[in-house]
Amino acid sequence: MNSPFEYLIAELKPMLPAAPKILDVGAGGFCGEKTTIPLLNILPDSEIVAIEKNGVRCILLRGKVSPPVRVIQDDYFLHDFGREQFDLVVLDLDFQCLPDVFASLSGKTESLVNPGGFVIYLNICNLELANHFYPGTKDGRIEEFMKRVYWKTILEPADVRAVFAQSATWEFITAKNKGETQNCTHWIALRKKGGV
Ligand SMILES: C[S@@+](CC[C@H](N)C(=O)[O-])C[C@H]1O[C@@H](n2cnc3c(N)ncnc32)[C@H](O)[C@@H]1O
């Protein structure tokens, strides 16, 4: 085990059901290497649904993890999951999606997580570095998002905790530095309130 995501999943494992139902969103970007395969390795009894909007990435991902992973080709924000709910939703989308990912915590994503279940999403914690390493963030949308939500563009875990302190829905669990590209991203883990 060696990535911050793997450490995070290992930390959440004792709080998850023995056979958790998991939704992995944007799963195909690195052919499942960053999230889907670590989830399978650390939670081998889990039931995993992976959704990815890019068709070629879906084919590659299916070749690698399906079965047991159910791979759906669609846009997460448009897909109808019916009444399905999950114990864990992992949102590892491109950074341009970050404002929508955050907004979905009081809409789509909230409705997909069981009470007591978890969501993990990837947040930018240093805008200047993110603009350097992820040129797709330069359109101003992420800067507007960070200033509106956090009032700053360099974040410590305490800043994220403070934003969720008033939330009726989500309890802040942890923010772990993703650690790969010069400390500009955090994995954020939240727990949905209302579980037993
Ligand atoms: C950073 S990569 C994810 C890497 C992935 N977790 C892995 O382990 O390989 C982001 C992926 O999200 C996908 N994506 C972006 N927006 C999406 C959306 N609205 N619905 C589904 N997938 C989306 C992109 O096509 C891209 O493959």
The ligand as an ORCA input file, in Angstrom:
! r2SCAN-3c Opt
* xyz 0 1
  C      -8.705     12.085    -12.832
  S      -9.484     10.970    -13.902
  C      -9.971      9.695    -12.771
  C      -8.944      8.601    -12.563
  C      -9.537      7.318    -12.036
  N     -10.015      7.470    -10.678
  C      -8.587      6.123    -12.125
  O      -8.266      5.512    -11.089
  O      -8.193      5.780    -13.233
  C     -11.008     11.777    -14.256
  C     -11.981     11.036    -15.172
  O     -13.282     11.589    -14.987
  C     -13.973     11.466    -16.206
  N     -15.127     12.402    -16.120
  C     -15.071     13.762    -16.149
  N     -16.321     14.260    -15.995
  C     -17.159     13.203    -15.851
  C     -18.562     13.076    -15.661
  N     -19.346     14.139    -15.579
  N     -19.092     11.833    -15.540
  C     -18.300     10.730    -15.635
  N     -16.947     10.779    -15.830
  C     -16.392     11.997    -15.933
  C     -12.937     11.819    -17.254
  O     -13.323     11.299    -18.516
  C     -11.689     11.162    -16.666
  O     -11.504      9.877    -17.209
*
